[in-house]
Amino acid sequence: MNRRKLGPPPSWIPAAKPTQEPEPAAEPSESAVPDPLQNIFTASRTARLGDADDDHLLQTYTNRRNNVADSVVLSEINSLLAAEKRRVAPFAEILLSPSSNADIRDVRQTRMVMLNPAHPHIQGNHESIARRKSQAFLSHYGVGPRRYRNSLIFVAAEAEQVQELAEEIRSMLAWRSLVDQPGGLESRLVDRARAHVTRFLDRKEIALREIFKWLLVPTQADPESSLEWRELPLECGLRTLAEAVAQTLADAGLVRIDDLGLAEEIDAARGWLGDAVPAGPQLAEEFARFLFLPRLINDKVLQTALQSALAAGIKQRVGPGGPKRLYSATLRLDQNDIARIAPQLLSQLTAVVSPVDLKFTLSIDALVPDVSRAQLEAIIAESEKDTRQTP
C-alpha cells in the first residue's frame, strides 16, 4: 500500500524539542510526556477522505461522473420506467410517455397514463406541460373526439424530483464504471465503489416512484357542468405506482375499487333499480364515457354490484335521503342459525370439526343514512337478544 508521509502538525500542537546529548535519568516532567493530541491528529488524518488513497478515489470518481453522457442517464431512467409499467395491477393497462393522443387507444378499460418525466407538473399551475398534455390526450383520439374519457387517469412528475433522480443515476453510473473498469484502483477502493452502486440498486424502484408526485384527474359534477381537473398529491411508499394511484383515487372518492355503495351512486345517476335492470355491458359503456358517472377500476366491480342487486330482487324504491355513512357490526350465530342459512356448509364443517369447537360470527357492513342509523342498530340489538335467548 502506498503511504504518504504526513506533513508537519498544526501550530496548536507543540513540537518536541530535539535533544543534543542524553541526559541522566530524572523524574519525568510534564514536558517530557508524549502529547496525546499528536496521536489524535495522526489518526484523524488517516480516517478522513483527505487521505491520499481516498483523494485518488474521489478524483477518479469525479472524472468518470463528468464523462457520463446525458443519453446514458436517460436510457437508465427509461429502463426503470419500463419495469414499472409492467406492474399494472389493479389497472387494465399502464401507458408510458405517450407522444401523441393516437398512442392512447380509445377503449373502455380504466388505464393509467404515466406522462413523460420531461413534461412535469407544478402544483396549482393550470398551464403546466403535464396539464396541457393531459387535456390534449383526454379530448381527442387521433383526429376525432375521444369517446371513453372516463377511463383515463394521468400521473405527472415533478421537475425537481426528476433532476434529483437524474443526478443520482449519474453518480451510480460513475461508481459502476469504477467497479467494471477499476483503472488501477486498489481492491478496497473498488469495494467502496461497489457499495455505492448496491445502495442505489436497493432503492432504485422507490427512487423512480418518488418523481411522480401528482395525479391529474378529469371530473364533472353533472351532465351540465364544465370539465374540472382534480390535482392530488401522490405518495407511494413501498407500494407500486399503480397501487398507490388506485388507493389515492379511492380515498378521494374518484374511483370505485369495490361495489360498496355503487348501487346508490348508479341510482343517483339514472333509474336503473327495478325489474328492468340494464345489462352490465351497457352500464360499463356509459361509465367509461361520461365523467359525471362513477369511475370503476374494472368491469368486475360493476358485475358484482349487478349480481348482488339481482340476487336480492331489488326493486326501485324511495328510501330515506341524506348522506350515508358506513355502519359496521358483528352478530354471533349459533349452529341452528347456520343450519337454516347454510346447511351444506354446516354439514361440511362438522365432518372435520367438533360442533363444540365451532363459532360463527356474521360481519355486517352497510352504508346507512343518519335518519336510519338508530333503526338499524335496533334491528341488530334485537337479533343479538334473540340469539342469546335461543336454547
C-alpha positions in Angstrom: 0.0 0.0 0.0 1.4 3.4 -0.9 1.7 5.7 2.1 2.4 9.4 2.0 4.3 10.9 4.9 2.1 13.3 6.9 3.1 16.9 6.9 4.0 18.9 9.9 1.4 19.1 12.7 -0.6 22.3 13.0 0.7 25.1 15.1 -1.5 24.3 18.0 0.3 21.1 18.6 3.7 21.8 20.4 6.7 20.3 18.6 9.1 18.1 20.6 12.4 19.8 21.4 15.4 18.0 20.0 18.0 16.8 22.5 21.7 17.2 21.8 23.0 14.7 24.4 21.5 12.1 26.5 20.8 13.4 30.0 20.9 11.4 33.1 17.7 9.7 34.2 15.4 12.0 36.2 11.9 12.3 37.3 9.6 12.6 34.3 8.5 16.1 33.8 5.2 17.4 32.3 7.1 18.5 29.1 8.6 15.0 28.6 5.2 13.2 28.5 4.2 12.4 24.8 1.5 14.9 23.7 -1.8 12.9 23.2 -3.0 15.4 20.6 -0.3 14.2 18.3 -1.9 10.8 18.0 -5.4 12.3 17.6 -4.2 14.4 14.7 -2.5 11.5 13.0 -5.5 9.2 13.4 -7.9 11.8 12.1 -5.8 12.5 9.0 -5.8 8.8 8.2 -9.5 8.3 8.6 -10.6 11.4 6.7 -11.4 11.3 3.0 -8.4 13.6 2.6 -6.1 10.6 2.8 -4.0 10.2 -0.3 -5.8 7.0 -1.5 -9.2 8.5 -0.9 -8.2 11.6 -2.7 -7.3 9.5 -5.7 -10.7 7.6 -5.5 -12.7 10.9 -5.2 -10.8 12.4 -8.2 -11.3 9.3 -10.3 -15.0 9.2 -9.5 -15.4 12.9 -10.3 -13.7 12.4 -13.7 -15.9 9.4 -14.5 -19.1 11.3 -13.4 -18.3 14.2 -15.6 -17.9 11.9 -18.6 -21.4 10.2 -18.1 -23.4 11.3 -21.2 -27.0 12.6 -20.7 -28.2 10.0 -23.2 -26.9 7.2 -20.9 -28.7 8.7 -17.9 -31.9 8.9 -20.0 -31.5 5.3 -21.0 -31.3 4.2 -17.4 -34.4 6.2 -16.5 -36.3 4.6 -19.4 -35.3 1.2 -18.2 -36.8 1.9 -14.8 -39.9 3.3 -16.3 -40.4 0.2 -18.5 -40.0 -2.1 -15.4 -42.6 0.0 -13.5 -45.0 -0.2 -16.5 -45.2 -4.0 -16.1 -46.6 -3.7 -12.6 -50.0 -2.9 -13.9 -52.4 -4.2 -11.2 -55.1 -3.1 -10.4 -55.4 -1.2 -13.7 -56.1 -2.8 -17.0 -53.1 -1.1 -18.6 -50.3 1.4 -18.0 -49.4 3.7 -20.8 -45.9 5.1 -20.7 -44.8 8.5 -22.0 -47.2 8.8 -24.9 -46.1 11.2 -27.6 -49.5 11.8 -29.2 -53.1 11.1 -28.5 -53.0 8.3 -31.0 -50.7 6.4 -28.7 -53.6 6.1 -26.2 -56.2 3.7 -27.5 -59.8 4.7 -27.2 -61.0 1.7 -25.2 -63.3 1.1 -22.3 -60.9 -0.3 -19.7 -59.6 2.0 -17.0 -56.0 2.9 -17.6 -53.2 4.9 -16.0 -51.1 7.2 -18.2 -47.6 7.9 -16.9 -46.7 11.2 -18.6 -43.2 11.7 -19.9 -40.9 12.9 -17.0 -39.7 15.6 -19.3 -43.3 17.0 -19.2 -43.6 17.8 -15.4 -46.3 19.4 -13.4 -46.1 22.3 -10.9 -48.6 22.4 -8.1 -51.5 24.8 -8.9 -50.2 25.6 -12.4 -53.1 25.1 -14.8 -50.8 25.7 -17.8 -48.1 23.2 -16.8 -46.8 21.0 -19.6 -48.3 17.9 -17.9 -51.7 19.6 -17.6 -51.8 20.7 -21.2 -50.7 17.2 -22.4 -53.4 15.6 -20.3 -56.1 17.8 -21.7 -55.0 17.1 -25.3 -54.9 13.3 -24.6 -58.3 13.4 -23.0 -60.1 15.5 -25.7 -59.1 13.6 -28.8 -58.1 10.3 -30.2 -56.3 10.8 -33.5 -58.2 13.5 -35.4 -61.5 12.8 -33.7 -63.0 13.3 -30.3 -62.2 10.7 -27.6 -65.2 8.5 -26.7 -64.1 6.9 -23.5 -62.9 9.9 -21.4 -63.8 8.5 -18.0 -61.3 5.7 -18.4 -58.1 7.7 -18.2 -56.0 8.7 -15.1 -52.9 10.8 -15.6 -49.7 10.7 -13.4 -47.2 13.5 -13.7 -43.7 14.0 -12.4 -42.3 17.0 -10.5 -39.4 18.8 -12.2 -37.2 19.0 -9.1 -37.6 15.3 -8.4 -36.7 14.3 -11.9 -33.5 16.3 -11.7 -32.6 14.7 -8.4 -33.2 11.2 -9.9 -31.0 12.0 -13.0 -28.1 13.2 -10.8 -28.5 10.1 -8.6 -28.3 7.8 -11.6 -25.3 9.8 -13.0 -23.5 9.1 -9.7 -24.4 5.5 -9.8 -23.1 5.1 -13.3 -19.8 6.7 -12.3 -19.4 4.3 -9.4 -20.4 1.3 -11.5 -17.7 2.2 -14.1 -15.1 2.1 -11.3 -16.3 -1.4 -10.4 -16.3 -2.6 -14.1 -13.0 -0.8 -15.0 -11.0 0.0 -11.8 -8.1 1.5 -13.7 -5.5 0.5 -11.1 -7.6 1.2 -8.0 -6.9 -1.0 -5.0 -9.5 -3.6 -4.2 -10.6 -1.8 -1.0 -11.4 1.3 -3.1 -13.3 -0.8 -5.6 -15.3 -2.3 -2.8 -16.2 1.1 -1.7 -17.4 2.0 -5.2 -19.4 -1.3 -5.3 -21.2 -0.3 -2.0 -22.4 2.9 -3.6 -23.8 1.0 -6.6 -25.5 -1.5 -4.3 -27.1 1.3 -2.2 -28.7 2.8 -5.3 -29.9 -0.6 -6.7 -31.6 -1.3 -3.4 -33.8 1.8 -3.7 -34.0 2.3 -7.4 -37.7 1.4 -7.7 -38.5 3.8 -4.8 -36.3 6.5 -6.3 -38.3 6.3 -9.6 -41.7 6.4 -8.0 -40.7 9.4 -5.9 -40.5 11.6 -9.1 -44.3 11.0 -9.8 -45.8 13.4 -7.3 -49.1 14.4 -9.0 -52.4 12.8 -10.1 -54.4 14.8 -12.6 -58.0 13.5 -12.8 -60.7 14.9 -15.0 -64.1 15.3 -13.3 -67.6 16.6 -13.9 -70.2 17.2 -11.2 -73.2 16.6 -13.5 -74.0 16.5 -17.2 -74.5 20.3 -17.4 -71.2 21.2 -15.6 -68.0 22.0 -17.2 -64.9 19.8 -17.0 -62.7 20.3 -13.9 -59.3 18.8 -13.1 -58.5 17.5 -9.7 -54.9 17.7 -8.6 -53.9 15.1 -6.0 -50.5 14.7 -4.3 -49.2 11.1 -4.6 -47.0 9.2 -2.1 -46.1 5.6 -3.0 -44.1 4.4 0.0 -43.4 0.7 -0.5 -46.4 0.3 -2.9 -46.1 0.1 -6.7 -47.0 3.2 -8.6 -50.3 1.7 -9.8 -51.3 0.5 -6.3 -50.6 3.9 -4.8 -52.6 5.7 -7.6 -55.6 3.4 -7.2 -55.7 3.8 -3.4 -55.2 7.6 -3.6 -58.1 7.8 -6.0 -60.3 5.6 -3.9 -59.6 7.6 -0.8 -60.6 10.7 -2.7 -63.8 9.1 -4.0 -62.7 9.3 -7.6 -62.6 5.6 -8.4 -64.5 2.6 -7.2 -62.4 -0.4 -6.3 -65.3 -2.4 -4.8 -69.0 -2.4 -5.1 -69.8 -1.0 -1.7 -72.3 1.9 -2.2 -72.1 1.6 -6.0 -75.8 0.8 -6.4 -76.8 4.0 -4.7 -74.4 6.1 -6.9 -75.8 4.5 -10.0 -79.3 5.1 -8.8 -78.5 8.8 -8.3 -77.2 8.9 -11.9 -80.1 7.1 -13.6 -83.1 5.0 -12.6 -81.6 1.5 -13.0 -83.0 -0.3 -10.0 -86.2 -2.3 -10.5 -87.5 -5.0 -12.7 -85.7 -3.8 -15.9 -82.0 -3.6 -14.8 -79.8 -2.6 -17.7 -77.3 -5.1 -18.9 -73.8 -4.8 -17.4 -72.0 -4.0 -20.7 -74.4 -1.1 -21.4 -73.7 0.4 -18.0 -70.0 -0.2 -18.3 -70.1 1.6 -21.7 -71.7 4.7 -20.2 -69.4 4.7 -17.1 -66.3 4.7 -19.4 -67.7 7.6 -21.5 -69.2 10.2 -19.1 -67.1 12.0 -16.5 -70.2 12.6 -14.2 -70.7 8.9 -13.7 -68.7 6.7 -11.2 -65.3 5.7 -12.4 -64.7 2.0 -12.0 -61.3 0.3 -11.6 -62.6 -2.6 -13.7 -65.8 -4.2 -15.0 -65.8 -6.8 -12.3 -66.8 -4.2 -9.7 -69.9 -3.4 -11.8 -70.7 -7.1 -12.3 -70.6 -7.7 -8.6 -73.0 -4.8 -7.9 -75.4 -6.0 -10.6 -75.3 -9.6 -9.4 -76.0 -8.5 -5.8 -78.9 -6.4 -6.9 -80.5 -9.1 -9.0 -79.9 -11.8 -6.4 -81.6 -9.7 -3.7 -84.5 -8.9 -6.0 -84.0 -5.2 -5.5 -87.0 -3.1 -6.6 -86.9 0.6 -7.3 -88.0 2.4 -4.2 -87.8 5.7 -2.4 -85.7 5.4 0.7 -84.6 8.0 3.4 -82.4 10.6 1.9 -79.3 12.4 3.1 -75.6 11.5 3.2 -74.7 7.9 4.1 -72.0 6.7 6.4 -70.6 3.2 6.9 -72.1 1.2 9.7 -70.3 -1.9 10.8 -71.4 -4.5 13.3 -70.9 -8.2 14.2 -73.5 -10.7 15.2 -72.9 -14.1 16.9 -74.7 -17.0 15.3 -75.4 -20.4 16.7 -75.5 -23.7 14.8 -79.3 -23.6 14.4 -78.9 -20.3 12.5 -76.2 -21.7 10.3 -78.4 -24.9 9.7 -81.1 -22.6 8.3 -78.9 -20.3 6.3 -76.3 -22.7 5.0 -77.0 -26.3 5.9 -74.5 -27.7 3.4 -71.7 -25.6 4.9 -72.6 -26.7 8.4 -72.5 -30.4 7.3 -69.1 -30.0 5.7 -67.7 -28.2 8.7 -68.9 -30.7 11.3 -67.4 -33.5 9.3 -64.0 -32.2 10.2 -64.5 -30.1 13.3 -66.2 -30.9 16.5 -69.5 -29.0 16.8 -68.5 -27.7 20.3 -65.4 -26.1 18.7 -67.4 -24.2 16.0 -68.1 -20.5 16.5 -69.9 -18.4 13.9 -69.9 -14.6 13.5 -71.8 -12.5 10.9 -70.0 -9.3 9.8 -72.3 -6.5 8.7 -71.1 -3.5 6.7 -73.8 -1.1 5.4 -74.0 2.4 4.0 -76.8 4.0 6.1 -78.3 7.5 6.2 -78.2 9.1 9.7 -82.0 9.0 9.9 -82.0 5.2 9.6 -79.0 4.5 11.8 -81.0 4.1 15.0 -83.4 1.8 13.3 -80.6 -0.4 12.1 -79.0 -0.5 15.5 -82.3 -1.6 17.0 -82.6 -4.4 14.5 -79.1 -5.6 15.3 -79.7 -5.4 19.1 -83.0 -7.4 18.7 -81.2 -10.0 16.7 -78.5 -10.3 19.4 -81.2 -10.7 22.0 -82.9 -13.4 20.1 -79.6 -15.2 19.6 -78.8 -15.1 23.4 -82.3 -16.5 24.2 -82.1 -19.3 21.7 -81.6 -22.6 23.6 
